[in-house]
Amino acid sequence: MTHPHPPGPPSANALCFAFRGNEILVAMEEESARIPIVRQMEMDDDAPWLDVGELGGVRCVAVGVGQADAPTPPGCEWMPLRASFRVLTPDEFRMAGRASEIVEWERAHRFCGRCGGRTEACGEPLARRCSECGSLHFPRLSPAVLVSVTRGDRILLARSPHFAPGMFSTLAGFVDPGESLEETAVREVREEVGIDIANVRYFGSQPWPFPSSLMVAFTADHAGGELAPDPAEIEEAAWYAVDEIPVVPPPISLARALIDHFARKHGGDPSTLRTSS
């Protein structure tokens, strides 16, 4: 995946990441799917193509389809972006996430947040310039942390009201102004389940386009206190041994990578974990 291609109409064979709300258009091929090419979209050269980079040497463009009843190209179908990881390759899914964020940013920043003037594309990659005050507007990301807390041979997993039925995961929360990532981890755990943590260690990061987040994961040790979930945030929280782990997120998520890491470390097989659909 590379940075955006120089401006100009895309070729008929460029990959087209088309979105209708939170759905992406895919071209179905028996039991798999692929990203359609521009030729299949039947759009004119003046379509609002947004360059999002290259994938395997092929130019990629994105477009937002505003109408819910817009015609679907032959052989294609709309599916939720979050579910498309099951039919797209990992590289396609990651590019789809990038494309969806760029489409949403372009839609939401047509007017300047400083003076209200209309914005327009400019020479800067991924930037819009206000036609009135000249301010530049770039895509915004919301950093958030994930925390895998362990106590001996057990991992803390919790359930939020908005989770899929029966699913548990690690704790998570958005970074507040003036906080470091590690401070966010400590605060979120204390606020959500009432315990203290120590030895906060970086684990990994992941772009997460639902809608525009950057997830940063940490591991930590229980340092004191008993679980007291905040009912506004957490329905249930408990410590689980490796052979007791409940239904967990699908493999695309960084939270699942944290849980898989715990399972392997304690002699478990991540492939046997029950996964939310």
Backbone hydrogen bonds, N-H to C=O, Kabsch-Sander energy under -0.5 kcal/mol:
donor,donor_aa,acceptor,acceptor_aa,energy
2,T,54,E,-1.1
14,A,11,S,-1.6
15,L,59,R,-2.3
16,C,36,P,-3.1
17,F,15,L,-0.6
17,F,61,V,-3.1
18,A,16,C,-0.9
19,F,63,V,-2.2
20,R,23,E,-2.1
23,E,20,R,-1.4
24,I,79,M,-3.0
25,L,18,A,-2.1
26,V,77,E,-2.6
27,A,34,R,-3.1
28,M,26,V,-0.6
28,M,75,G,-1.9
29,E,32,S,-2.8
32,S,29,E,-2.5
33,A,87,V,-1.1
34,R,27,A,-2.0
38,V,14,A,-2.3
39,R,12,A,-2.4
40,Q,37,I,-1.2
41,M,37,I,-0.6
41,M,38,V,-1.5
42,E,38,V,-0.7
42,E,39,R,-0.8
47,A,44,D,-1.8
49,W,47,A,-2.7
50,L,62,A,-2.2
52,V,60,C,-2.2
53,G,60,C,-0.9
55,L,58,V,-2.4
58,V,55,L,-1.4
60,C,53,G,-2.8
61,V,15,L,-2.7
62,A,50,L,-2.3
63,V,17,F,-1.9
65,V,19,F,-3.7
66,G,64,G,-0.7
70,A,67,Q,-1.5
76,C,73,P,-1.8
77,E,26,V,-2.3
79,M,24,I,-2.1
81,L,22,N,-2.6
83,A,80,P,-0.7
84,S,80,P,-1.0
84,S,81,L,-1.0
85,F,82,R,-0.6
86,R,83,A,-1.7
87,V,84,S,-1.5
88,L,84,S,-2.3
93,F,89,T,-2.8
94,R,90,P,-2.2
95,M,91,D,-2.3
96,A,92,E,-2.6
97,G,93,F,-2.0
98,R,94,R,-2.1
99,A,95,M,-3.0
100,S,96,A,-2.5
101,E,97,G,-1.8
102,I,98,R,-2.0
103,V,99,A,-2.5
104,E,100,S,-2.2
105,W,101,E,-2.5
106,E,102,I,-2.5
107,R,103,V,-2.1
108,A,104,E,-2.4
109,H,105,W,-1.1
110,R,107,R,-0.6
112,C,117,G,-3.5
116,G,112,C,-1.3
119,T,110,R,-2.8
120,E,129,R,-1.9
122,C,127,A,-1.0
127,A,124,E,-0.9
128,R,137,H,-2.1
129,R,120,E,-2.9
130,C,135,S,-2.6
131,S,118,R,-3.0
134,G,130,C,-1.0
137,H,128,R,-2.7
142,S,212,S,-2.4
144,A,214,L,-2.4
145,V,173,G,-2.9
146,L,216,V,-2.1
147,V,171,L,-2.5
148,S,218,F,-2.6
149,V,147,V,-0.8
150,T,220,A,-2.1
151,R,154,R,-2.5
154,R,151,R,-1.1
155,I,240,Y,-2.5
156,L,149,V,-2.9
157,L,155,I,-0.6
157,L,238,A,-2.2
158,A,169,S,-3.0
159,R,236,E,-2.8
163,F,160,S,-1.8
167,M,164,A,-2.1
168,F,247,V,-3.0
169,S,158,A,-2.6
171,L,147,V,-1.3
173,G,145,V,-1.9
175,V,143,P,-2.3
179,E,176,D,-1.9
184,T,180,S,-2.0
185,A,181,L,-2.1
186,V,182,E,-2.0
187,R,183,E,-2.5
188,E,184,T,-3.1
189,V,185,A,-1.9
190,R,186,V,-2.0
191,E,187,R,-2.9
192,E,188,E,-2.6
193,V,189,V,-2.4
194,G,189,V,-0.6
194,G,190,R,-1.4
195,I,189,V,-0.7
196,D,224,G,-2.7
198,A,221,D,-2.4
201,R,199,N,-0.5
201,R,219,T,-3.0
203,F,217,A,-3.0
204,G,217,A,-1.2
206,Q,215,M,-2.4
208,W,213,S,-2.6
210,F,208,W,-1.1
213,S,208,W,-2.7
214,L,142,S,-1.5
215,M,206,Q,-2.8
216,V,144,A,-2.5
217,A,204,G,-3.6
218,F,146,L,-2.3
219,T,201,R,-2.5
220,A,148,S,-2.3
221,D,198,A,-3.0
222,H,150,T,-2.5
223,A,196,D,-3.0
224,G,196,D,-0.9
228,A,193,V,-3.1
230,D,192,E,-2.6
233,E,230,D,-2.0
234,I,230,D,-3.5
235,E,159,R,-2.9
236,E,159,R,-1.1
238,A,157,L,-2.1
240,Y,155,I,-2.5
244,E,241,A,-2.2
245,I,242,V,-0.5
247,V,166,G,-0.5
248,V,274,R,-2.5
253,S,250,P,-1.7
257,A,253,S,-1.3
258,L,254,L,-1.9
259,I,255,A,-2.0
260,D,256,R,-3.0
261,H,257,A,-2.1
262,F,258,L,-2.0
263,A,259,I,-2.5
264,R,260,D,-2.7
265,K,261,H,-2.2
266,H,262,F,-1.4
267,G,264,R,-1.6
268,G,263,A,-3.6
272,T,269,D,-2.2
273,L,270,P,-1.5
276,S,248,V,-2.9
